[in-house]
Amino acid sequence: MILALEPFTEWLIHVFILHFRPKAIAGRLIDPLVSRKHRAHHQDPRDLGLVLVPLRVLRDRAADCGRHRARVSHAATPARSPALATGYALLLTYEWTHFLLHSKYPPAPRLLPA
């Protein structure tokens, strides 16, 4: 199920979080770090420092997930949670592919269509 939903969740995250436009609400500017970094990535797609999800965002989300899992059960480790482990594996695969697309690394000829 997670694999089937991944393209849709990726699209939703990309459209509604990464491309979130800054908004002023009650006099406060709402402009998430990940959205600012993504706008900067579009300005300079070759800057490898802007290609991957910021570590601060990953750390904060992992902490949020750990707190939530701890409330639900005592098994808060990826080894005990196949869904969490699958999510991390999908993120790692996506980030690696995104990194290769924006780097100057030439693909191996055997991976190119004939």
C-alpha positions as a printed Julia matrix, in Angstrom:
114×3 Matrix{Float64}:
  0.0    0.0     0.0
  2.82   2.41    0.88
  4.5    1.81   -2.48
  1.24   2.41   -4.33
  0.65   5.7    -2.53
  4.24   7.0    -2.79
  3.87   8.87   -6.13
  0.75  10.62   -4.84
  2.26  11.54   -1.48
  5.38  12.82   -3.26
  3.22  15.0    -5.51
  1.18  16.32   -2.56
  4.34  17.14   -0.59
  5.9   18.82   -3.62
  2.88  20.95   -4.48
  1.54  21.87   -1.05
  4.67  21.93    1.14
  7.71  22.52   -1.07
  5.91  25.12   -3.19
  4.11  26.73   -0.26
  4.08  30.49   -0.76
  4.87  32.63    2.28
  1.7   33.86    3.99
  1.11  36.45    6.68
 -1.34  35.16    9.28
 -2.25  37.35   12.24
  0.78  39.52   11.57
  3.22  36.58   11.47
  4.96  35.42    8.32
  4.56  31.69    7.75
  7.39  30.46    5.52
  8.66  26.96    6.39
 12.39  26.22    6.1
 11.82  23.38    3.63
  9.81  25.72    1.35
 12.54  28.41    1.48
 15.21  25.83    0.68
 13.17  24.46   -2.22
 12.73  27.94   -3.72
 16.49  28.42   -3.44
 16.97  25.03   -5.12
 14.89  26.22   -8.08
 17.04  29.36   -8.28
 20.26  27.31   -8.38
 19.55  23.61   -9.16
 23.29  22.79   -9.4
 23.99  23.83   -5.81
 24.29  20.37   -4.26
 23.77  21.86   -0.79
 20.19  22.61   -1.81
 19.41  19.27   -3.49
 18.72  17.11   -0.44
 16.12  17.56    2.28
 17.71  19.74    4.99
 19.05  17.6     7.84
 17.26  19.82   10.36
 13.92  18.95    8.75
 14.72  15.21    8.77
 15.84  15.38   12.4
 12.72  17.26   13.48
 10.35  14.91   11.59
 12.11  11.84   13.0
 11.74  13.26   16.51
  8.05  13.99   15.87
  7.54  10.47   14.57
  9.38   8.98   17.55
  7.23  10.94   20.01
  4.07   9.86   18.21
  5.15   6.2    18.06
  6.11   6.27   21.74
  2.56   7.33   22.61
  1.1    4.56   20.43
  3.47   1.78   21.48
  6.94   1.15   22.81
  8.25   0.02   19.41
  9.58   3.31   18.01
 12.48   1.91   16.03
 12.42   1.38   12.23
 13.38  -2.28   12.74
 10.1   -2.79   14.6
  8.03  -0.64   12.27
  7.93  -1.83    8.66
  5.97   1.25    7.58
  8.55   3.61    9.07
 11.43   1.61    7.59
  9.71   1.61    4.18
  9.2    5.37    4.4
 12.88   5.93    5.15
 13.91   3.59    2.32
 11.67   5.47   -0.14
 13.05   8.81    1.03
 16.63   7.58    0.69
 15.93   6.26   -2.82
 14.27   9.53   -3.84
 17.05  11.67   -2.38
 19.79   9.59   -4.05
 18.04   9.8    -7.43
 17.49  13.55   -7.02
 21.14  14.01   -6.07
 22.34  12.09   -9.15
 20.04  14.11  -11.44
 21.49  17.4   -10.19
 25.12  16.31   -9.95
 27.62  16.11  -12.79
 27.91  12.34  -12.36
 27.65  10.66  -15.78
 25.39   7.59  -15.76
 27.0    4.25  -16.59
 26.53   3.39  -20.3
 24.88   0.08  -19.41
 22.05   2.01  -17.76
 21.26   4.02  -20.89
 18.79   2.79  -23.51
 20.35   1.28  -26.63
